[in-house]
Amino acid sequence: MTDATRPPPDLAVRVGPTLDPDPRRVIVKLFVPGEDAVLARTRAHALIERIADLGDEETGALLRQTLRGFAGRHHDLEATFRHHYDLVHHRVPRTSELSPEARLLVGAYFSHEYAVEAAALCNPSMVVHPDQTGLAPGELRTAVSLRQIGEGHLSSIGFASAVLGPGSRLGVADRDGPLLTGRRTGALHRRDLLAAGLAEEGWDNEVSATVLGCLTERFDDDAFERALGQLPIDLLTRATAHRTLEQLRRTISAGYAITFPAEVPLHQRVLWPATPAECNGMEDARFVRWVDDNGESAYRATYTAYDGRDIAARMLDSDDLRHFEVTPMRGPAARNKGIALFPRPVGGRRLALCRSDGETIGLSTLDAENRWQSPVPLHGPRRGWELIQVGNCGSPIETEAGWLVLTHGVGPMRQYAIGAMLLDLAHPERVVAELPGALLRPDDSERDGYVPNVVYSCGGLLHGGTLWLPYGAGDTRVGFASIALTALLGAMVAAPGR
């Protein structure tokens, strides 16, 4: 067969509505006048003095006008204003005593709306929704993760809900209502990940080793600070001590937790960058429903943290898609984009697909120290539509025939297309079969967008004998496709060397 060989044109059928970026979906962010200038010079002190000089009547009128204009667009706007006032209250002149209304007004002036998906909406993944109530026979409610891109190419993670079935039906629920970024809560950190991070960055010395020796396997922020406080004076006077302490704090800050109120529906929750390592974006979350050997399950996702210069692999862990624990991923296989977890252990091994060299799909194993080891190559650029690079389109999907892996390839004019291959169930390092051509390419309606000529997915699922695939089109909007599993497997050919 030639590189141009394609599966039957109706193998992937586009279904249902598309999700388009909605500039009305906004969050409230801290705004400090002057800090976004080329030469940053905060004007906070002068602004607060001007607000303090307002009379009580004008202060109250301005506050009421602002709340009337914006309250319906946000959850508990007064609480946000109070929080933003607390962040800048050190700028209030000591001689001033602001009234509660004036404090809220200060918070309002130090706030602004940010449209989380004003630029684009793309790169979705799909998992079974935690709420399966109120459905008809044959229906399955799913949670769809979304990469939201706003001004400045800043990415965050949002959600939608869709119902699959019966048959070929697909319906997407409304995404109305105000958004919420959640509340940061205390996280339990892992000593092994801290040790691995320090070793990777070259900070394995006596100071860091002493701190690690004072920590338990899981510890919170207070325990970490106590461990720092117990350092002997002889170590604190070493030449590298203070730089090591700074690195310890930077490394530990990679882990955190976010919680959303139970009454806030999934589609109103936004996972927003919360650490310096991800300040320029949380990209391409690949969600999967993980089940361990004893039957316990949880939602897990890998994503790329981006600080404007460097990338880092992160993992999300959640029981209910309401409380999220964020931890760094360590090891050789976690040094590039595109990690995707297997949904269960295989032969006692915890596995992931990766692309640590930037162009080849590999299989990595998690070792006893929670480091993702150097991968076994599975599939590299070989056919014309994928000669630039290949990667996965989400976690492997278990079928009776093997692990179904959706792939992406990049060809001429940097066109992205989606393909598929099959791995052995017991030994996933063996490629059993592959689709000889692309499964899904951009059609004429999908070529144009924020990034032209791209279709890309971060994960689909099986329901009713059908593979349901959400995908980003033109890095701008999200579409959906359905593929009959038997037809897809039947279109595959034996992998080279099999």
C-alpha positions in Angstrom: 0.0 0.0 0.0 1.2 3.6 -0.7 1.4 6.4 1.8 -1.7 8.0 0.3 -3.8 4.9 1.1 -6.7 5.8 3.3 -9.4 3.9 5.2 -13.0 4.1 3.7 -14.1 7.7 3.7 -17.1 6.9 6.0 -15.0 5.2 8.7 -15.1 8.3 10.9 -18.5 10.1 10.8 -18.8 13.6 12.1 -21.7 13.8 14.5 -23.5 16.2 16.8 -22.9 19.9 17.3 -19.5 21.7 17.5 -18.3 23.7 20.5 -17.2 27.2 19.6 -15.1 29.6 21.7 -17.5 31.8 23.7 -16.1 35.2 24.8 -18.8 35.5 27.4 -17.2 32.9 29.5 -15.1 35.1 31.8 -13.3 34.9 35.2 -12.2 37.6 37.5 -8.4 38.2 37.8 -6.3 40.5 40.0 -5.5 43.7 38.1 -2.7 46.0 39.3 -2.5 49.2 37.2 1.0 49.8 35.8 2.3 46.2 36.2 1.5 45.3 32.6 3.5 48.3 31.2 6.8 47.8 29.3 8.5 49.5 32.3 6.5 48.2 35.2 5.7 50.8 37.8 2.8 50.0 40.0 0.3 52.9 40.4 -1.6 51.1 43.2 -0.8 53.5 46.0 -2.0 56.6 44.0 -5.2 54.7 42.9 -6.1 53.7 46.5 -5.5 57.3 47.7 -8.0 58.6 45.0 -10.6 56.0 46.1 -10.1 57.0 49.7 -10.8 60.6 48.8 -14.2 59.8 47.5 -17.1 60.7 49.7 -19.2 57.9 51.3 -22.2 58.6 49.0 -20.1 58.4 45.8 -18.3 55.3 47.1 -21.6 53.5 47.8 -23.0 54.5 44.5 -20.0 53.3 42.5 -19.9 50.0 44.4 -23.7 49.3 43.9 -23.4 50.2 40.2 -20.4 47.8 39.8 -22.2 45.0 41.6 -25.3 45.4 39.5 -23.3 45.4 36.3 -21.2 42.3 37.0 -22.7 40.2 39.8 -24.7 38.0 37.5 -21.5 37.1 35.6 -19.6 35.7 38.6 -20.0 33.6 41.7 -19.9 35.7 44.9 -18.3 38.8 43.4 -18.1 40.6 46.8 -15.9 37.8 48.2 -13.6 38.2 45.2 -13.4 42.0 45.8 -12.6 41.4 49.5 -9.9 38.9 48.4 -8.3 41.4 46.0 -8.4 44.1 48.6 -6.5 41.9 51.0 -3.9 41.4 48.3 -3.2 45.1 48.0 -4.2 46.5 51.4 -0.6 47.1 52.3 -0.8 50.0 49.8 -3.4 51.7 52.0 -1.9 54.7 53.8 -1.6 54.0 57.5 -3.4 57.3 58.2 -6.5 56.1 56.3 -9.3 54.0 57.7 -11.4 52.6 54.9 -15.0 51.7 55.4 -16.2 48.2 54.4 -17.8 49.6 51.3 -14.5 51.5 50.3 -12.6 48.3 50.8 -14.9 46.5 48.4 -14.6 49.3 45.9 -10.8 49.1 46.1 -11.1 45.4 45.3 -13.3 46.2 42.3 -10.7 48.6 40.9 -8.1 46.0 41.3 -10.1 43.4 39.4 -10.7 42.7 35.7 -12.5 40.1 33.6 -10.6 37.7 31.5 -12.3 35.7 28.7 -10.8 32.2 29.1 -11.6 31.0 25.6 -11.8 34.3 23.6 -9.1 33.1 21.2 -9.7 29.3 20.9 -11.2 26.1 22.2 -9.6 22.9 21.3 -7.8 19.6 22.2 -10.5 17.8 24.2 -10.6 14.5 26.0 -13.6 12.5 27.1 -14.3 10.3 30.2 -17.4 8.8 31.9 -19.1 11.6 33.9 -19.3 11.0 37.7 -23.1 11.7 37.5 -25.1 9.1 35.6 -28.5 9.9 37.0 -31.6 10.7 35.0 -30.5 9.0 31.8 -32.6 6.8 29.4 -31.5 3.3 28.5 -28.5 3.3 26.2 -27.3 6.7 27.2 -24.0 7.6 28.8 -23.1 11.0 30.3 -19.5 12.0 29.6 -17.2 14.7 30.9 -15.3 16.5 28.2 -12.1 18.4 29.1 -11.2 21.4 27.0 -8.2 23.5 26.4 -9.3 27.1 26.6 -7.1 29.8 25.1 -7.5 33.5 25.9 -5.7 36.7 25.3 -1.9 36.3 25.3 -2.2 32.6 24.3 -2.9 31.7 27.9 -4.4 28.2 28.3 -6.5 26.8 31.0 -8.6 23.7 31.5 -12.4 23.8 31.2 -15.2 21.2 30.9 -18.4 20.4 29.1 -20.9 17.5 29.5 -22.2 15.4 26.6 -24.6 12.5 26.5 -23.8 9.6 24.1 -26.5 7.3 22.7 -28.7 5.5 22.2 -27.3 4.6 18.8 -25.6 7.4 17.0 -27.0 10.3 19.1 -24.8 12.8 20.7 -26.0 15.8 22.7 -23.9 18.5 24.4 -25.3 20.2 27.5 -25.5 24.0 27.7 -22.4 25.7 29.1 -24.2 28.7 30.6 -23.7 30.4 33.9 -20.7 32.0 35.7 -17.3 30.4 35.9 -15.2 29.7 39.0 -11.5 29.0 39.3 -11.8 27.1 42.6 -10.1 27.5 45.9 -6.6 26.5 46.5 -6.3 24.1 49.5 -3.5 22.4 51.3 -1.9 19.6 49.4 -0.1 16.4 50.5 3.3 16.3 48.9 5.3 13.2 48.1 8.8 12.8 49.3 9.8 10.5 46.4 8.7 13.1 43.8 10.5 15.9 45.7 13.7 13.8 45.8 13.4 13.0 42.1 12.9 16.6 41.2 15.9 17.7 43.2 18.1 15.0 41.6 16.9 16.0 38.1 17.9 19.6 38.7 21.3 18.8 40.3 20.4 19.7 43.8 21.2 16.4 45.6 23.4 17.7 48.4 23.7 17.6 52.2 21.1 20.3 52.8 18.5 18.7 50.6 19.3 15.2 51.8 18.8 16.4 55.4 15.5 18.0 54.7 14.3 14.8 52.9 15.4 12.7 55.9 13.0 14.8 58.1 10.0 14.2 55.9 7.5 11.4 55.9 6.3 9.7 52.7 3.4 12.1 52.5 3.7 15.6 54.1 1.9 18.9 54.1 3.3 22.5 53.8 3.6 22.9 57.6 5.6 19.7 57.9 7.9 21.0 55.1 8.5 24.3 56.9 9.3 22.4 60.1 11.8 20.3 58.3 13.5 23.4 57.0 13.5 24.9 60.5 15.3 21.8 61.8 18.4 22.3 59.6 21.6 22.4 61.7 23.5 25.7 61.7 26.5 24.0 60.2 24.6 23.2 57.1 22.9 26.6 56.8 26.3 28.2 56.6 27.4 26.2 53.6 27.9 28.2 50.4 25.0 26.5 48.5 22.6 26.4 51.5 20.4 29.4 50.6 20.2 28.5 46.9 19.3 24.9 47.9 16.5 26.2 50.1 15.2 28.3 47.3 15.2 25.3 45.0 13.4 23.2 47.6 10.6 25.7 47.8 10.4 26.0 44.0 10.2 22.2 43.7 7.6 21.8 46.4 5.4 24.5 44.9 4.8 22.3 41.8 2.3 20.3 43.9 -1.0 21.9 45.0 -4.7 21.2 45.4 -7.9 22.9 44.0 -11.4 22.4 45.3 -14.7 23.6 43.8 -18.0 23.9 45.8 -20.4 21.0 45.2 -23.1 23.3 43.9 -21.0 24.6 41.0 -21.6 22.3 38.0 -18.8 20.8 36.1 -19.1 23.1 33.0 -18.6 26.1 35.3 -15.3 24.9 36.8 -12.0 26.2 35.4 -8.6 24.9 36.3 -6.5 28.0 36.1 -2.7 28.3 36.3 -1.6 28.3 40.0 2.2 28.1 40.0 5.0 29.9 38.3 5.8 26.8 36.3 2.4 27.0 34.5 1.9 30.8 34.6 1.7 30.8 30.7 -0.7 27.9 30.5 -2.0 24.4 31.3 -2.1 22.7 28.0 -3.7 19.5 26.5 -5.1 17.6 29.4 -5.5 13.9 28.7 -8.1 12.6 31.1 -8.6 8.9 31.8 -10.7 6.9 34.3 -8.0 4.9 36.2 -8.8 1.6 37.9 -6.1 -0.1 40.0 -5.7 -3.8 40.7 -8.0 -3.8 43.7 -10.9 -2.1 41.8 -10.6 1.4 43.2 -11.0 4.1 40.6 -10.2 7.7 40.1 -9.9 10.3 37.4 -6.3 11.1 36.3 -5.0 13.4 33.7 -1.6 14.5 32.4 -1.0 18.0 31.1 1.8 20.3 30.0 2.7 23.2 32.3 4.2 26.1 30.4 5.9 29.2 31.9 6.6 31.0 28.7 10.0 29.4 28.2 10.0 25.8 29.6 7.5 23.0 29.7 6.9 20.5 32.4 4.7 17.4 32.8 2.1 17.5 35.5 -0.6 15.0 36.7 -4.1 15.8 37.9 -5.8 13.3 40.3 -9.4 13.5 41.3 -12.1 11.2 42.7 -15.0 13.3 41.6 -13.8 16.1 39.2 -14.4 18.5 42.1 -11.3 18.2 44.2 -8.0 18.0 42.2 -4.5 17.2 43.4 -1.7 18.4 41.2 1.7 16.7 41.3 4.8 16.9 39.0 5.8 13.9 36.8 9.5 12.9 37.0 11.9 10.8 35.0 13.3 10.6 31.5 9.9 10.0 29.8 8.4 13.1 31.4 10.6 15.6 29.7 8.4 16.4 26.7 4.8 16.9 25.9 2.2 14.2 25.2 2.2 11.7 28.1 -0.9 9.6 28.3 -1.6 7.1 31.1 -2.9 3.5 30.5 -6.3 3.1 32.3 -5.1 0.3 34.5 -1.9 -1.6 35.5 -0.7 -4.1 32.9 1.0 -7.2 34.3 1.7 -5.3 37.5 3.3 -2.4 35.6 2.0 1.2 35.5 2.5 2.4 31.9 2.2 5.5 29.8 2.6 6.5 26.2 5.0 9.3 25.7 7.0 11.2 23.1 10.2 12.1 25.0 12.3 12.6 21.8 9.7 14.9 20.3 8.8 12.7 17.3 8.3 9.0 18.3 5.5 7.3 20.3 7.1 5.4 23.1 6.0 3.2 26.1 7.3 4.1 29.5 7.1 2.3 32.9 6.8 3.9 36.3 9.5 2.6 38.6 9.5 2.1 42.3 10.7 5.7 42.9 7.8 7.1 40.8 10.0 8.1 37.9 8.9 7.5 34.3 11.7 5.5 32.8 13.2 5.8 29.3 10.6 4.6 26.8 10.5 1.6 24.5 9.9 3.0 20.9 6.5 1.9 19.5 6.0 3.9 16.3 8.0 6.6 14.6 7.4 8.9 11.5 7.1 6.5 8.5 4.2 7.3 6.2 3.9 10.5 4.2 1.1 12.0 6.4 3.2 11.7 9.5 6.8 12.2 8.4 7.4 15.3 10.7 6.4 13.7 13.9 3.9 11.3 15.5 2.3 11.2 19.0 -0.7 9.9 20.8 -4.2 11.3 20.9 -5.0 10.3 24.5 -4.8 7.2 26.7 -5.0 3.7 25.2 -8.5 2.2 25.0 -8.9 -1.4 26.0 -10.6 -3.7 23.5 -10.7 -7.5 23.2 -8.4 -7.2 20.2 -5.8 -5.1 22.1 -5.0 -1.6 23.3 -6.4 0.8 20.8 -4.2 3.9 20.5 -5.3 6.9 18.6 -2.3 8.7 17.1 -1.6 12.0 15.4 0.8 12.6 12.6 2.2 15.8 11.1 2.7 16.0 7.3 3.3 18.5 4.5 2.3 22.1 5.3 2.2 21.0 9.0 -1.1 19.4 8.5 -2.2 17.3 11.5 -4.2 14.1 11.0 -5.4 11.3 13.3 -4.6 7.7 12.9 -4.7 4.5 14.9 -2.7 1.4 16.0 -3.2 -1.6 18.2 -1.0 -2.9 21.0 -0.9 -6.3 22.5 -3.1 -6.5 25.6 -0.6 -8.3 27.8 2.6 -6.9 26.2 1.9 -3.4 25.0 5.4 -2.9 23.8 4.4 -5.0 20.8 2.5 -3.2 18.0 0.0 -5.7 16.6 -1.7 -3.7 13.8 -2.0 -0.2 12.5 -4.3 1.8 10.2 -2.6 2.2 6.9 -3.8 5.8 6.4 -5.3 8.6 8.4 -8.6 8.1 10.2 -9.5 11.8 10.3 -8.1 14.7 8.4 -9.2 18.4 8.4 -12.1 18.8 6.0 -12.8 22.0 4.1 -14.8 23.4 7.1 -12.0 22.6 9.5 -8.9 23.9 7.7 -9.1 27.5 8.9 -8.7 28.6 12.5 -6.3 29.8 15.1 -3.8 27.2 13.8 -4.9 26.1 10.3 -4.9 22.5 9.0 -5.2 20.7 12.4 -7.4 18.0 13.8 -6.2 16.8 17.2 -7.7 14.9 20.2 -6.6 14.2 23.7 -8.8 11.1 24.2 -12.0 9.3 23.3 -14.0 6.4 24.7 -16.0 3.4 23.8 -19.8 3.2 24.2 -22.2 0.9 22.5 -19.6 -0.7 20.2 -18.7 2.8 19.0 -15.5 4.8 19.4 -16.6 8.4 20.3 -13.9 10.9 19.5 -14.0 14.6 20.5 -11.4 16.6 18.5 -10.1 20.1 18.1 -10.4 21.6 14.6 -8.0 24.4 13.5 -7.1 24.7 17.2 -10.3 26.8 17.3 -13.4 24.7 17.9 -14.3 21.2 19.1 -16.1 18.7 16.9 -17.1 15.1 17.5 -16.8 11.9 15.4 -18.0 8.4 15.8 -16.3 5.3 14.5 -17.7 1.7 14.6 -15.1 -0.3 16.5 -15.5 -3.5 14.4 -15.0 -1.4 11.2 -12.0 0.3 12.6 -10.3 -2.9 13.7 -11.2 -4.5 10.3 -9.5 -1.7 8.4 -6.2 -2.3 10.2 -3.3 -4.2 8.8 -0.5 -6.2 10.5 2.2 -3.9 11.7 5.6 -4.2 10.0 7.5 -7.2 11.2 4.4 -9.0 12.4 
